[in-house]
Every structure is written in structure tokens, then in C-alpha cells.
């Protein structure tokens, strides 16, 4: 027959369960963390910032491609 759990063993088990649950929820985006937006306004600001980053990367890519294709100078 199993011996009953001690109070501190139970506390450790509960703490470990809460830690795993919290990390799993954060991993799947179910619980907002400090890095995640938590209100609609925050989501809008984060989406706007992401759009600006993507636009800047697209412009950089276009500039690099145009410089690479024009690097040989004018063709006759």
C-alpha cells in the first residue's frame, strides 16, 4: 500500500504542475506575457509596428536588387 503524500511533497507537485501549465499556455499564446499585446489597442500597435518593419525590409530589398543589377554600369 502506498504511503500518503507529505504536505511539502504535495506543495512541490502542485508548484511544478502550475509551472508546466503556465509555460505551456505561454508557449501556445493562451496567456499574455510581457512581450505579447493584451488589449486590442496593443494588438493594433504591434501590427502597425510589424507592418512598418516589413515595409522597411521590402524597400531595403528593392534598393539592394537595383544596386546589384546596375552595378555593371550602363550597357551599350
Biopython code that builds the backbone (N, CA, C, O; Angstrom):
import numpy as np
from Bio.PDB.StructureBuilder import StructureBuilder

atoms = [
    (1, "UNK", "N", (0.837, -1.182, 0.000)),
    (1, "UNK", "CA", (0.000, 0.000, 0.000)),
    (1, "UNK", "C", (0.889, 1.255, 0.000)),
    (1, "UNK", "O", (1.904, 1.316, 0.693)),
    (2, "UNK", "N", (0.480, 2.244, -0.791)),
    (2, "UNK", "CA", (1.264, 3.481, -0.880)),
    (2, "UNK", "C", (1.141, 4.301, 0.392)),
    (2, "UNK", "O", (0.095, 4.332, 1.041)),
    (3, "UNK", "N", (2.237, 4.961, 0.727)),
    (3, "UNK", "CA", (2.182, 5.855, 1.876)),
    (3, "UNK", "C", (1.547, 7.177, 1.440)),
    (3, "UNK", "O", (1.690, 7.562, 0.280)),
    (4, "UNK", "N", (0.866, 7.864, 2.313)),
    (4, "UNK", "CA", (0.257, 9.144, 1.935)),
    (4, "UNK", "C", (1.340, 10.201, 1.673)),
    (4, "UNK", "O", (2.422, 10.160, 2.258)),
    (5, "UNK", "N", (1.024, 11.135, 0.791)),
    (5, "UNK", "CA", (1.975, 12.203, 0.458)),
    (5, "UNK", "C", (2.126, 13.163, 1.629)),
    (5, "UNK", "O", (1.167, 13.475, 2.336)),
    (6, "UNK", "N", (3.329, 13.608, 1.806)),
    (6, "UNK", "CA", (3.573, 14.641, 2.801)),
    (6, "UNK", "C", (3.106, 15.978, 2.241)),
    (6, "UNK", "O", (2.999, 16.154, 1.027)),
    (7, "UNK", "N", (2.832, 16.905, 3.129)),
    (7, "UNK", "CA", (2.332, 18.220, 2.715)),
    (7, "UNK", "C", (3.336, 18.923, 1.792)),
    (7, "UNK", "O", (2.937, 19.508, 0.786)),
    (8, "UNK", "N", (4.605, 18.874, 2.114)),
    (8, "UNK", "CA", (5.596, 19.568, 1.279)),
    (8, "UNK", "C", (5.772, 18.873, -0.070)),
    (8, "UNK", "O", (6.053, 19.536, -1.068)),
    (9, "UNK", "N", (5.612, 17.561, -0.117)),
    (9, "UNK", "CA", (5.658, 16.861, -1.408)),
    (9, "UNK", "C", (4.488, 17.286, -2.285)),
    (9, "UNK", "O", (4.637, 17.493, -3.489)),
    (10, "UNK", "N", (3.324, 17.411, -1.661)),
    (10, "UNK", "CA", (2.147, 17.857, -2.398)),
    (10, "UNK", "C", (2.334, 19.286, -2.894)),
    (10, "UNK", "O", (1.986, 19.599, -4.033)),
    (11, "UNK", "N", (2.880, 20.150, -2.048)),
    (11, "UNK", "CA", (3.139, 21.533, -2.449)),
    (11, "UNK", "C", (4.116, 21.595, -3.620)),
    (11, "UNK", "O", (3.918, 22.378, -4.548)),
    (12, "UNK", "N", (5.162, 20.782, -3.585)),
    (12, "UNK", "CA", (6.127, 20.748, -4.687)),
    (12, "UNK", "C", (5.473, 20.268, -5.969)),
    (12, "UNK", "O", (5.731, 20.802, -7.048)),
    (13, "UNK", "N", (4.625, 19.257, -5.846)),
    (13, "UNK", "CA", (3.932, 18.722, -7.015)),
    (13, "UNK", "C", (2.985, 19.760, -7.615)),
    (13, "UNK", "O", (2.930, 19.920, -8.834)),
    (14, "UNK", "N", (2.249, 20.456, -6.770)),
    (14, "UNK", "CA", (1.332, 21.498, -7.244)),
    (14, "UNK", "C", (2.115, 22.632, -7.894)),
    (14, "UNK", "O", (1.715, 23.143, -8.940)),
    (15, "UNK", "N", (3.218, 23.026, -7.287)),
    (15, "UNK", "CA", (4.045, 24.102, -7.844)),
    (15, "UNK", "C", (4.602, 23.716, -9.219)),
    (15, "UNK", "O", (4.608, 24.527, -10.144)),
    (16, "UNK", "N", (5.059, 22.495, -9.338)),
    (16, "UNK", "CA", (5.595, 22.012, -10.626)),
    (16, "UNK", "C", (4.492, 21.971, -11.686)),
    (16, "UNK", "O", (4.718, 22.330, -12.841)),
    (17, "UNK", "N", (3.303, 21.532, -11.282)),
    (17, "UNK", "CA", (2.174, 21.483, -12.214)),
    (17, "UNK", "C", (1.817, 22.885, -12.701)),
    (17, "UNK", "O", (1.584, 23.086, -13.893)),
    (18, "UNK", "N", (1.772, 23.853, -11.787)),
    (18, "UNK", "CA", (1.456, 25.228, -12.164)),
    (18, "UNK", "C", (2.528, 25.800, -13.087)),
    (18, "UNK", "O", (2.212, 26.519, -14.035)),
    (19, "UNK", "N", (3.777, 25.487, -12.818)),
    (19, "UNK", "CA", (4.876, 25.963, -13.665)),
    (19, "UNK", "C", (4.756, 25.406, -15.083)),
    (19, "UNK", "O", (4.909, 26.139, -16.060)),
    (20, "UNK", "N", (4.484, 24.113, -15.186)),
    (20, "UNK", "CA", (4.337, 23.496, -16.508)),
    (20, "UNK", "C", (3.118, 24.033, -17.237)),
    (20, "UNK", "O", (3.177, 24.279, -18.442)),
    (21, "UNK", "N", (2.017, 24.217, -16.526)),
    (21, "UNK", "CA", (0.806, 24.745, -17.143)),
    (21, "UNK", "C", (1.040, 26.165, -17.639)),
    (21, "UNK", "O", (0.632, 26.516, -18.746)),
    (22, "UNK", "N", (1.693, 26.976, -16.825)),
    (22, "UNK", "CA", (1.954, 28.365, -17.197)),
    (22, "UNK", "C", (2.863, 28.437, -18.425)),
    (22, "UNK", "O", (2.608, 29.230, -19.332)),
    (23, "UNK", "N", (3.913, 27.625, -18.466)),
    (23, "UNK", "CA", (4.829, 27.667, -19.603)),
    (23, "UNK", "C", (4.160, 27.138, -20.865)),
    (23, "UNK", "O", (4.430, 27.638, -21.957)),
    (24, "UNK", "N", (3.293, 26.134, -20.737)),
    (24, "UNK", "CA", (2.588, 25.607, -21.904)),
    (24, "UNK", "C", (1.613, 26.631, -22.448)),
    (24, "UNK", "O", (1.517, 26.819, -23.661)),
    (25, "UNK", "N", (0.885, 27.298, -21.556)),
    (25, "UNK", "CA", (-0.065, 28.317, -22.012)),
    (25, "UNK", "C", (0.656, 29.474, -22.674)),
    (25, "UNK", "O", (0.182, 30.000, -23.681)),
    (26, "UNK", "N", (1.786, 29.876, -22.133)),
    (26, "UNK", "CA", (2.556, 30.957, -22.739)),
    (26, "UNK", "C", (3.105, 30.525, -24.091)),
    (26, "UNK", "O", (3.121, 31.314, -25.035)),
    (27, "UNK", "N", (3.556, 29.276, -24.190)),
    (27, "UNK", "CA", (4.101, 28.753, -25.438)),
    (27, "UNK", "C", (3.065, 28.793, -26.551)),
    (27, "UNK", "O", (3.387, 29.150, -27.685)),
    (28, "UNK", "N", (1.829, 28.433, -26.239)),
    (28, "UNK", "CA", (0.778, 28.405, -27.249)),
    (28, "UNK", "C", (0.022, 29.724, -27.354)),
    (28, "UNK", "O", (-0.965, 29.809, -28.085)),
    (29, "UNK", "N", (0.460, 30.742, -26.644)),
    (29, "UNK", "CA", (-0.148, 32.058, -26.761)),
    (29, "UNK", "C", (-1.489, 32.191, -26.073)),
    (29, "UNK", "O", (-2.263, 33.083, -26.421)),
    (30, "UNK", "N", (-1.791, 31.338, -25.110)),
    (30, "UNK", "CA", (-3.074, 31.402, -24.429)),
    (30, "UNK", "C", (-3.062, 32.387, -23.270)),
    (30, "UNK", "O", (-4.118, 32.850, -22.839)),
    (31, "UNK", "N", (-1.901, 32.703, -22.775)),
    (31, "UNK", "CA", (-1.769, 33.640, -21.672)),
    (31, "UNK", "C", (-0.829, 34.750, -22.122)),
    (31, "UNK", "O", (0.294, 34.470, -22.541)),
    (32, "UNK", "N", (-1.265, 36.005, -22.043)),
    (32, "UNK", "CA", (-0.370, 37.082, -22.471)),
    (32, "UNK", "C", (0.825, 37.218, -21.540)),
    (32, "UNK", "O", (0.684, 37.173, -20.318)),
    (33, "UNK", "N", (1.983, 37.382, -22.121)),
    (33, "UNK", "CA", (3.181, 37.643, -21.331)),
    (33, "UNK", "C", (3.536, 39.112, -21.496)),
    (33, "UNK", "O", (2.798, 39.858, -22.139)),
    (34, "UNK", "N", (4.636, 39.528, -20.934)),
    (34, "UNK", "CA", (5.036, 40.930, -21.042)),
    (34, "UNK", "C", (5.329, 41.324, -22.480)),
    (34, "UNK", "O", (5.188, 42.491, -22.843)),
    (35, "UNK", "N", (5.736, 40.360, -23.303)),
    (35, "UNK", "CA", (6.089, 40.664, -24.685)),
    (35, "UNK", "C", (4.885, 40.616, -25.619)),
    (35, "UNK", "O", (4.980, 41.059, -26.764)),
    (36, "UNK", "N", (3.763, 40.090, -25.155)),
    (36, "UNK", "CA", (2.591, 39.959, -26.000)),
    (36, "UNK", "C", (1.605, 41.081, -25.712)),
    (36, "UNK", "O", (1.471, 41.530, -24.574)),
    (37, "UNK", "N", (0.918, 41.527, -26.756)),
    (37, "UNK", "CA", (-0.099, 42.551, -26.587)),
    (37, "UNK", "C", (-1.307, 41.961, -25.868)),
    (37, "UNK", "O", (-1.679, 40.814, -26.116)),
    (38, "UNK", "N", (-1.919, 42.739, -24.981)),
    (38, "UNK", "CA", (-3.021, 42.192, -24.197)),
    (38, "UNK", "C", (-4.354, 42.874, -24.467)),
    (38, "UNK", "O", (-5.396, 42.329, -24.103)),
    (39, "UNK", "N", (-4.358, 44.039, -25.088)),
    (39, "UNK", "CA", (-5.608, 44.730, -25.408)),
    (39, "UNK", "C", (-5.678, 44.936, -26.914)),
    (39, "UNK", "O", (-4.663, 44.834, -27.602)),
    (40, "UNK", "N", (-6.873, 45.228, -27.434)),
    (40, "UNK", "CA", (-6.979, 45.472, -28.883)),
    (40, "UNK", "C", (-6.073, 46.613, -29.355)),
    (40, "UNK", "O", (-5.500, 46.538, -30.442)),
    (41, "UNK", "N", (-5.941, 47.663, -28.548)),
    (41, "UNK", "CA", (-5.062, 48.765, -28.934)),
    (41, "UNK", "C", (-3.613, 48.299, -29.015)),
    (41, "UNK", "O", (-2.884, 48.682, -29.930)),
    (42, "UNK", "N", (-3.197, 47.473, -28.060)),
    (42, "UNK", "CA", (-1.835, 46.928, -28.089)),
    (42, "UNK", "C", (-1.625, 46.058, -29.317)),
    (42, "UNK", "O", (-0.570, 46.108, -29.950)),
    (43, "UNK", "N", (-2.644, 45.251, -29.653)),
    (43, "UNK", "CA", (-2.547, 44.408, -30.849)),
    (43, "UNK", "C", (-2.413, 45.280, -32.098)),
    (43, "UNK", "O", (-1.630, 44.970, -32.996)),
    (44, "UNK", "N", (-3.182, 46.376, -32.151)),
    (44, "UNK", "CA", (-3.121, 47.275, -33.305)),
    (44, "UNK", "C", (-1.746, 47.928, -33.411)),
    (44, "UNK", "O", (-1.181, 48.017, -34.502)),
    (45, "UNK", "N", (-1.212, 48.381, -32.293)),
    (45, "UNK", "CA", (0.118, 48.998, -32.301)),
    (45, "UNK", "C", (1.189, 47.988, -32.716)),
    (45, "UNK", "O", (2.097, 48.320, -33.478)),
    (46, "UNK", "N", (1.082, 46.769, -32.217)),
    (46, "UNK", "CA", (2.055, 45.735, -32.576)),
    (46, "UNK", "C", (1.957, 45.397, -34.057)),
    (46, "UNK", "O", (2.976, 45.194, -34.717)),
    (47, "UNK", "N", (0.736, 45.335, -34.582)),
    (47, "UNK", "CA", (0.554, 45.042, -36.009)),
    (47, "UNK", "C", (1.092, 46.186, -36.862)),
    (47, "UNK", "O", (1.697, 45.946, -37.907)),
    (48, "UNK", "N", (0.879, 47.418, -36.431)),
    (48, "UNK", "CA", (1.408, 48.570, -37.161)),
    (48, "UNK", "C", (2.927, 48.589, -37.172)),
    (48, "UNK", "O", (3.546, 48.874, -38.197)),
    (49, "UNK", "N", (3.521, 48.286, -36.036)),
    (49, "UNK", "CA", (4.984, 48.236, -35.961)),
    (49, "UNK", "C", (5.530, 47.139, -36.858)),
    (49, "UNK", "O", (6.547, 47.326, -37.526)),
    (50, "UNK", "N", (4.857, 45.991, -36.875)),
    (50, "UNK", "CA", (5.291, 44.879, -37.732)),
    (50, "UNK", "C", (5.170, 45.265, -39.204)),
    (50, "UNK", "O", (6.040, 44.926, -40.006)),
    (51, "UNK", "N", (4.098, 45.972, -39.565)),
    (51, "UNK", "CA", (3.915, 46.398, -40.954)),
    (51, "UNK", "C", (5.014, 47.377, -41.371)),
    (51, "UNK", "O", (5.519, 47.302, -42.491)),
    (52, "UNK", "N", (5.381, 48.283, -40.483)),
    (52, "UNK", "CA", (6.454, 49.236, -40.790)),
    (52, "UNK", "C", (7.780, 48.502, -40.964)),
    (52, "UNK", "O", (8.555, 48.829, -41.862)),
    (53, "UNK", "N", (8.046, 47.518, -40.117)),
    (53, "UNK", "CA", (9.279, 46.731, -40.253)),
    (53, "UNK", "C", (9.315, 46.003, -41.594)),
    (53, "UNK", "O", (10.342, 45.995, -42.272)),
    (54, "UNK", "N", (8.198, 45.397, -41.972)),
    (54, "UNK", "CA", (8.147, 44.679, -43.251)),
    (54, "UNK", "C", (8.314, 45.631, -44.429)),
    (54, "UNK", "O", (8.984, 45.296, -45.406)),
    (55, "UNK", "N", (7.711, 46.814, -44.343)),
    (55, "UNK", "CA", (7.864, 47.804, -45.414)),
    (55, "UNK", "C", (9.323, 48.242, -45.535)),
    (55, "UNK", "O", (9.840, 48.373, -46.645)),
    (56, "UNK", "N", (9.983, 48.468, -44.415)),
    (56, "UNK", "CA", (11.391, 48.864, -44.446)),
    (56, "UNK", "C", (12.257, 47.760, -45.049)),
    (56, "UNK", "O", (13.172, 48.042, -45.822)),
    (57, "UNK", "N", (11.974, 46.514, -44.701)),
    (57, "UNK", "CA", (12.733, 45.403, -45.287)),
    (57, "UNK", "C", (12.483, 45.282, -46.785)),
    (57, "UNK", "O", (13.405, 44.985, -47.546)),
    (58, "UNK", "N", (11.243, 45.512, -47.214)),
    (58, "UNK", "CA", (10.930, 45.445, -48.642)),
    (58, "UNK", "C", (11.662, 46.543, -49.407)),
    (58, "UNK", "O", (12.197, 46.294, -50.487)),
    (59, "UNK", "N", (11.688, 47.747, -48.860)),
    (59, "UNK", "CA", (12.404, 48.852, -49.511)),
    (59, "UNK", "C", (13.894, 48.543, -49.578)),
    (59, "UNK", "O", (14.527, 48.782, -50.607)),
    (60, "UNK", "N", (14.456, 48.021, -48.509)),
    (60, "UNK", "CA", (15.871, 47.658, -48.499)),
    (60, "UNK", "C", (16.165, 46.600, -49.554)),
    (60, "UNK", "O", (17.177, 46.682, -50.250)),
    (61, "UNK", "N", (15.299, 45.623, -49.673)),
    (61, "UNK", "CA", (15.480, 44.575, -50.678)),
    (61, "UNK", "C", (15.441, 45.152, -52.089)),
    (61, "UNK", "O", (16.264, 44.784, -52.927)),
    (62, "UNK", "N", (14.504, 46.041, -52.359)),
    (62, "UNK", "CA", (14.409, 46.665, -53.683)),
    (62, "UNK", "C", (15.661, 47.479, -53.979)),
    (62, "UNK", "O", (16.185, 47.425, -55.092)),
    (63, "UNK", "N", (16.142, 48.228, -53.005)),
    (63, "UNK", "CA", (17.351, 49.033, -53.205)),
    (63, "UNK", "C", (18.549, 48.135, -53.476)),
    (63, "UNK", "O", (19.338, 48.416, -54.378)),
    (64, "UNK", "N", (18.697, 47.070, -52.717)),
    (64, "UNK", "CA", (19.829, 46.164, -52.927)),
    (64, "UNK", "C", (19.765, 45.481, -54.287)),
    (64, "UNK", "O", (20.788, 45.340, -54.957)),
    (65, "UNK", "N", (18.589, 45.060, -54.696)),
    (65, "UNK", "CA", (18.447, 44.416, -56.006)),
    (65, "UNK", "C", (18.738, 45.411, -57.117)),
    (65, "UNK", "O", (19.401, 45.063, -58.094)),
    (66, "UNK", "N", (18.257, 46.638, -56.989)),
    (66, "UNK", "CA", (18.521, 47.630, -58.035)),
    (66, "UNK", "C", (20.002, 47.993, -58.095)),
    (66, "UNK", "O", (20.537, 48.222, -59.179)),
    (67, "UNK", "N", (20.668, 48.049, -56.949)),
    (67, "UNK", "CA", (22.107, 48.309, -56.954)),
    (67, "UNK", "C", (22.874, 47.140, -57.561)),
    (67, "UNK", "O", (23.849, 47.341, -58.286)),
    (68, "UNK", "N", (22.438, 45.932, -57.265)),
    (68, "UNK", "CA", (23.130, 44.752, -57.790)),
    (68, "UNK", "C", (22.962, 44.636, -59.300)),
    (68, "UNK", "O", (23.903, 44.258, -59.998)),
    (69, "UNK", "N", (21.796, 44.951, -59.803)),
    (69, "UNK", "CA", (21.581, 44.839, -61.254)),
    (69, "UNK", "C", (22.234, 45.986, -62.011)),
    (69, "UNK", "O", (22.589, 45.829, -63.179)),
    (70, "UNK", "N", (22.395, 47.125, -61.372)),
    (70, "UNK", "CA", (23.009, 48.267, -62.042)),
    (70, "UNK", "C", (24.481, 48.419, -61.729)),
    (70, "UNK", "O", (25.071, 49.437, -62.092)),
    (71, "UNK", "N", (25.093, 47.463, -61.079)),
    (71, "UNK", "CA", (26.484, 47.576, -60.653)),
    (71, "UNK", "C", (27.456, 47.527, -61.819)),
    (71, "UNK", "O", (28.570, 48.038, -61.703)),
    (72, "UNK", "N", (27.075, 46.937, -62.921)),
    (72, "UNK", "CA", (27.969, 46.812, -64.066)),
    (72, "UNK", "C", (28.067, 48.080, -64.898)),
    (72, "UNK", "O", (28.869, 48.144, -65.830)),
    (73, "UNK", "N", (27.285, 49.065, -64.589)),
    (73, "UNK", "CA", (27.289, 50.299, -65.362)),
    (73, "UNK", "C", (26.317, 50.201, -66.528)),
    (73, "UNK", "O", (25.660, 49.176, -66.712)),
    (74, "UNK", "N", (26.227, 51.252, -67.305)),
    (74, "UNK", "CA", (25.283, 51.256, -68.427)),
    (74, "UNK", "C", (25.719, 50.279, -69.519)),
    (74, "UNK", "O", (26.909, 50.125, -69.794)),
    (75, "UNK", "N", (24.768, 49.645, -70.112)),
    (75, "UNK", "CA", (25.071, 48.708, -71.198)),
    (75, "UNK", "C", (24.842, 49.398, -72.532)),
    (75, "UNK", "O", (23.934, 50.220, -72.657)),
    (76, "UNK", "N", (25.657, 49.071, -73.531)),
    (76, "UNK", "CA", (25.516, 49.737, -74.845)),
    (76, "UNK", "C", (24.283, 49.288, -75.596)),
    (76, "UNK", "O", (24.032, 49.757, -76.707)),
]
sb = StructureBuilder()
sb.init_structure("model")
sb.init_model(0)
sb.init_chain("A")
sb.init_seg("    ")
for serial, (resi, resn, name, xyz) in enumerate(atoms, 1):
    if name == "N":
        sb.init_residue(resn, " ", resi, " ")
    sb.init_atom(name, np.array(xyz, "f"), 0.0, 1.0, " ", f" {name:<3s}", serial, name[0])
structure = sb.get_structure()
